[in-house]
Amino acid sequence: MRNECLNAALAELAKAGVHYPKVTNGGSHLKVRWFATSGQVRTYVLPATPSDWRAPRNVRAGVRHILRADGMLERRPAEVE
């Protein structure tokens, strides 16, 4: 089962070096789980049937936010102090 939101999440994870995230179906939402560099499990919940055209962009931003917090993705220049 693939959708645009899932594709966006998996693409961002692949860019960050996460090669085998686990995708599970929890009813009306999909869950993507992966291990951070610290060894902790990270989970992102996304819609199985997105109804908004902005949903893939929001998923991409949410996954990037988690990856940045874990140090797996560089911060944007505006965020660097």
Secondary structure per residue as TSV (DSSP state, phi and psi in degrees):
chain	resnum	aa	ss	phi	psi
A	1	M	-	360.0	119.0
A	2	R	-	-128.1	144.8
A	3	N	-	-142.8	174.4
A	4	E	H	-63.4	-37.7
A	5	C	H	-65.6	-44.2
A	6	L	H	-64.4	-42.2
A	7	N	H	-59.6	-41.4
A	8	A	H	-64.5	-44.4
A	9	A	H	-63.5	-46.4
A	10	L	H	-66.2	-35.0
A	11	A	H	-65.7	-43.2
A	12	E	H	-65.7	-40.0
A	13	L	H	-65.3	-40.1
A	14	A	H	-63.8	-39.5
A	15	K	H	-62.6	-31.6
A	16	A	T	-86.1	-3.0
A	17	G	T	94.9	12.0
A	18	V	-	-89.7	111.6
A	19	H	-	-96.0	-29.9
A	20	Y	-	-131.1	67.4
A	21	P	-	-72.3	152.0
A	22	K	E	-97.8	128.5
A	23	V	E	-110.0	124.7
A	24	T	E	-124.8	154.8
A	25	N	E	-107.5	117.2
A	26	G	-	-110.5	40.4
A	27	G	S	100.1	-114.2
A	28	S	S	-88.4	1.3
A	29	H	E	-130.1	147.9
A	30	L	E	-99.4	149.3
A	31	K	E	-122.2	132.1
A	32	V	E	-113.5	125.0
A	33	R	E	-121.4	141.2
A	34	W	E	-151.8	167.2
A	35	F	E	-98.0	131.1
A	36	A	-	-77.0	170.5
A	37	T	T	-64.1	-23.0
A	38	S	T	-78.6	-9.3
A	39	G	S	96.0	-6.0
A	40	Q	-	-78.2	148.7
A	41	V	E	-83.9	130.3
A	42	R	E	-109.7	142.8
A	43	T	E	-130.9	135.2
A	44	Y	E	-126.3	128.0
A	45	V	E	-100.7	130.3
A	46	L	E	-135.1	158.7
A	47	P	E	-70.9	140.7
A	48	A	S	-77.7	-29.9
A	49	T	S	-132.5	83.7
A	50	P	-	-65.7	140.2
A	51	S	-	-109.0	-4.2
A	52	D	S	-116.1	139.4
A	53	W	T	-67.5	-18.5
A	54	R	T	-87.4	-4.6
A	55	A	H	-56.3	-46.1
A	56	P	H	-60.8	-36.6
A	57	R	H	-66.3	-40.5
A	58	N	H	-66.7	-38.9
A	59	V	H	-64.3	-45.7
A	60	R	H	-58.1	-44.1
A	61	A	H	-65.9	-39.9
A	62	G	H	-65.0	-42.4
A	63	V	H	-66.9	-42.1
A	64	R	H	-61.2	-38.7
A	65	H	H	-59.6	-44.9
A	66	I	H	-66.1	-43.3
A	67	L	H	-64.0	-40.0
A	68	R	H	-64.4	-42.0
A	69	A	H	-62.5	-31.4
A	70	D	T	-86.9	-3.7
A	71	G	T	77.5	17.4
A	72	M	S	-93.7	-4.9
A	73	L	S	-142.3	140.1
A	74	E	-	-67.5	147.4
A	75	R	-	-74.3	152.9
A	76	R	-	-69.1	153.9
A	77	P	G	-56.4	-34.0
A	78	A	G	-69.7	-20.3
A	79	E	G	-89.4	-14.5
A	80	V	-	-80.3	132.9
A	81	E	-	-99.7	360.0
